[in-house]
Structure formats: C-alpha cells, structure tokens
C-alpha cells in the first residue's frame, strides 16, 4: 500500500514539474526583447552594430525614445507584458534610448528629429530613417489602442 502511495506521489510530482517547465518556457517566449542603449550597452556596441545584429537575427530593431518623466512612456512600459502588446511587438527588439541621457551623449534623438515622447523610429542598417511615429498616433495609452497602431507601423520589410 505504501509503495502505491509513493508511486502516485512520484507521478503527481513528475506531472507538476513538467507542467511548470512548460509554463516557464511559454513565459520566456512571451517577453519583448529590450536593449537599454545607454545603461546596459553604451560604448560596447554602436547603434548601427546593434541594428545590424538584430536584423541578422531576423528581428525588427526599433529605436524607442522615452523620458523617465514622461507619463505616456511609463504607460507604454507597463503595457509590455500585455498579450496584445506582446503579439504586436513579436520579433521586435526595442532599443531603448533615454532622452535625458541621450542629450548629454550622442544626441541620437536630434539626428532623427525626435520632438515628442514616446517616439518610435525604424532605421535600416546604414542608419537611414525608414519610419517614425510617436505616442500621439493613438488615443488613450492602453494596449487595445497602442497594439494595432504599432503592429501596422511594424509592417515593414527590411
């Protein structure tokens, strides 16, 4: 009798472990890739090197200009775990560029004439501007408004 209980317990434990592994695997695939250009990368790779690397990995690099004091930027960042946003931004790498840090360094935002935040810029491997939108492209900053606009914006061939 003890042996049967033990086998049942081992079976239940095995199922729980397998199920947990599947959930963890799913969650890791459902994250939006982000590279903080200045905080985690600065001086390791140039912006164009990062863009080229992401393109070679079949990803769509998007320069995401934000400010820490910007309300819509904070709302966008919070929304990145929403399934609508994950779907809209699949195969995208957000190259995060903090406006305040950028102004004191490379001033990439000036090159791409960023005047509002949040701002999304798609460039090619040479740095040429292909597309650009800002947070004014949708109404309220909620996933059901942002996701369709971003998905359409990202419909581009490199």
C-alpha positions, 0 to 999 in steps of 0.5 A: 500500500505504501509503495502505491502511495509513493508511486502516485506521489512520484507521478503527481510530482513528475506531472507538476514539474513538467507542467511548470517547465512548460509554463516557464518556457511559454513565459520566456517566449512571451517577453519583448526583447529590450536593449537599454542603449545607454545603461546596459550597452553604451560604448560596447556596441554602436547603434548601427552594430546593434541594428545590424545584429538584430536584423541578422537575427531576423528581428525588427530593431526599433529605436524607442525614445522615452523620458523617465518623466514622461507619463505616456512612456511609463504607460507604454512600459507597463503595457509590455507584458500585455498579450496584445502588446506582446503579439504586436511587438513579436520579433521586435527588439526595442532599443531603448534610448533615454532622452535625458541621457541621450542629450548629454551623449550622442544626441541620437534623438536630434539626428532623427528629429525626435520632438515628442515622447514616446517616439518610435523610429525604424532605421535600416542598417546604414542608419537611414530613417525608414519610419517614425511615429510617436505616442500621439498616433493613438488615443488613450495609452492602453494596449487595445489602442497602442497594439494595432497602431504599432503592429501596422507601423511594424509592417515593414520589410527590411 
